[in-house]
Amino acid sequence: MEEYKNLLHSLSDDILTITINREKNLNALNVETLQEIKEVIQYVYDAPEIMGVIIIGAGEKSFVAGADISEFTGVNEVTGRKFSEDGQEVFQMIENCNKPVIAAVNGFALGGGCELAMACHMRVATENAKFGQPEVNLGIIPGYGGTQRLTQLVGKGRALELMLTADMISAQEAYRIGLVNHVVSDREELLAKSNEILSKIKAKAPLAVGMVIDCVNAVNNPEENGYQTEANSFSRCCGSDDFTEGTAAFLEKRQPIFKGE
Ligand code: COA
């Protein structure tokens, strides 16, 4: 995989860790960084050596403190729409990725940072993490899917309160309302917990893993009948070698060896 200006990446035990590396700007997402995330995720889709992804921010203070506000100058209705649609496209690619993606939230996850975390399949946070959608302070609204995903994750009343007041909430509060899956003490624990989750998933049938993600995403797609998607996916699983292997391994009282086919 190529080197990037704003991202670091490392592959260990089939898990790709992507670090957003703009610590001086609290890892704010400029257009270039967003484009780089897009390229890496595109790569992940077809990379047999990668089974899962962790996204984390450089340093102790911030996951991502939002879109880069210095790039907002001169944005108008036309360029603003493009800004929103481009970001939505990248975050949808993350959400639709057939391999699990975990946001490891260390510090601020604000605006586009909170939206990035929500586009990931799961969120683990350190005690010092802070979540918020402060866009109304700037005269805008969340534009990278936040109005939709926050509502899906925490419900309408809580989502509206967060987006309308621009309040920041603690990791514990985010955990309480279902915005994060786990809260841990520090960065080391954060990576350990994220790796632990992905390691468990690594032992499962890859096709089935991708299809669970697909079916769960169907819940939020009004054009799709999720039950139909589930039946189609179940049927495809039943035609796979991994299904034969998984059931045979159970009956033979041994660990399955899945091939993802
Ligand atoms: N875009 C661009 N730069 C940002 C940024 C953003 N979203 N968030 C922080 N930065 C920059 C600051 O401008 C500052 O740069 P400087 O050192 O060159 O002045 C640097 O990161 C450190 O931020 P600072 O504000 O000094 O840190 P703080 O600890 O006092 O406050 C925050 C931290 C996160 C509360 C504050 O930076 C903030 O409110 N950021 C904007 C959050 C936001 O509105 N995000 C949504 C955007 S749509």
Residues whose N, C-alpha, C, O or C-beta is under 5 A from the ligand:
A	BS01	COA	K24 N25 L26 A28 A65 G66 A67 D68 I69 S70 F108 L110 G111 G112 P134 E135
